[in-house]
Amino acid sequence: MDDQVKAAFDAARDTTKQLITLGTAILTLEITFSKGMTGIRWLLPISWGFLLLSVGCGVWTLLALTGALEPLDKSAPVSIRGSNVTIPSMLQIILFMLGLFFTVAFGILAQ
């Protein structure tokens, strides 16, 4: 495996881990401080659901990256561009953005 492929795996892993960390941190803060919140509180569980699903897709992505390093078909090139990696990765990003959107929407509308 050449240096460019190694760098691609490292970057994909680091980005995935960063989104997992941000998702769990936002989720933890929202749950911790949700008791005192009133008004349009129904937006919070929607945000929680999206963030939790994002974290799950992040774990799925990390597992897929690990599997891509040692493919079953030895003749297949080692790559992060397979659908086994790109699908959970894109899902993680989309779900994180949706969770963040509902968090921000709650913050704006709760004013």
C-alpha positions as CSV (number, residue, x, y, z in Angstrom):
1,M,0.0,0.0,0.0
2,D,1.5,3.3,-1.0
3,D,1.7,6.5,1.0
4,Q,-1.3,8.2,-0.7
5,V,-3.6,5.3,0.1
6,K,-2.4,5.3,3.7
7,A,-3.0,9.0,3.9
8,A,-6.5,8.5,2.5
9,F,-7.4,5.9,5.1
10,D,-6.0,8.1,7.9
11,A,-8.0,11.1,6.7
12,A,-11.2,9.1,6.4
13,R,-10.7,7.5,9.9
14,D,-9.9,10.9,11.5
15,T,-12.9,12.6,9.9
16,T,-15.2,9.8,11.0
17,K,-13.8,9.8,14.6
18,Q,-14.2,13.6,14.7
19,L,-17.9,13.4,13.7
20,I,-18.5,10.6,16.2
21,T,-16.9,12.8,18.9
22,L,-18.9,15.9,18.0
23,G,-22.2,13.9,17.7
24,T,-21.8,12.4,21.1
25,A,-20.7,15.7,22.7
26,I,-23.7,17.6,21.3
27,L,-26.0,14.7,22.3
28,T,-24.7,14.6,25.8
29,L,-25.0,18.4,26.3
30,E,-28.5,18.5,24.9
31,I,-29.7,15.6,27.2
32,T,-27.9,17.1,30.2
33,F,-29.5,20.5,29.8
34,S,-32.9,19.5,28.3
35,K,-34.8,19.4,31.6
36,G,-34.9,23.1,32.0
37,M,-35.9,23.8,28.4
38,T,-39.5,24.6,27.5
39,G,-41.4,25.6,24.4
40,I,-40.7,23.7,21.3
41,R,-39.0,20.9,23.1
42,W,-40.2,18.4,20.5
43,L,-37.3,19.3,18.2
44,L,-34.8,17.9,20.7
45,P,-35.7,14.2,20.4
46,I,-35.6,14.6,16.6
47,S,-32.0,16.0,16.9
48,W,-31.1,13.2,19.3
49,G,-32.3,10.5,16.9
50,F,-30.3,11.9,14.0
51,L,-27.2,12.4,16.1
52,L,-27.4,8.9,17.5
53,L,-27.9,7.4,14.1
54,S,-24.9,9.4,12.9
55,V,-22.7,8.0,15.6
56,G,-23.9,4.5,14.6
57,C,-23.0,5.1,11.0
58,G,-19.7,6.4,12.1
59,V,-18.9,3.1,13.9
60,W,-20.1,1.3,10.7
61,T,-17.7,3.4,8.7
62,L,-14.8,2.6,10.9
63,L,-15.6,-1.1,10.7
64,A,-15.8,-0.8,6.9
65,L,-12.5,1.0,6.7
66,T,-10.9,-1.8,8.7
67,G,-12.5,-4.4,6.4
68,A,-11.3,-2.5,3.3
69,L,-7.7,-2.8,4.5
70,E,-7.9,-6.6,4.2
71,P,-10.4,-7.4,1.5
72,L,-11.7,-11.0,1.0
73,D,-10.8,-10.8,-2.7
74,K,-7.0,-10.5,-2.6
75,S,-6.9,-9.3,-6.2
76,A,-9.1,-6.2,-5.3
77,P,-7.3,-3.0,-4.8
78,V,-7.2,-1.5,-1.2
79,S,-9.4,1.6,-1.4
80,I,-11.7,3.8,0.6
81,R,-13.9,4.3,-2.4
82,G,-15.9,1.1,-2.2
83,S,-19.6,1.3,-1.4
84,N,-19.0,-0.6,1.8
85,V,-17.2,2.6,3.0
86,T,-18.8,5.4,1.1
87,I,-22.4,4.5,2.0
88,P,-22.1,4.6,5.8
89,S,-19.8,7.6,5.6
90,M,-22.2,9.6,3.5
91,L,-25.1,8.5,5.8
92,Q,-23.0,9.6,8.9
93,I,-22.4,13.1,7.4
94,I,-26.0,13.6,6.3
95,L,-27.4,12.4,9.6
96,F,-25.0,14.6,11.6
97,M,-26.0,17.6,9.5
98,L,-29.7,16.9,10.1
99,G,-29.1,16.5,13.9
100,L,-27.2,19.8,13.9
101,F,-29.9,21.5,11.9
102,F,-32.6,20.5,14.5
103,T,-30.3,21.6,17.3
104,V,-29.8,25.0,15.7
105,A,-33.5,25.2,14.9
106,F,-34.4,24.6,18.5
107,G,-31.9,27.2,19.6
108,I,-33.3,29.8,17.3
109,L,-37.0,29.1,18.0
110,A,-36.5,28.8,21.7
111,Q,-35.5,32.4,22.0
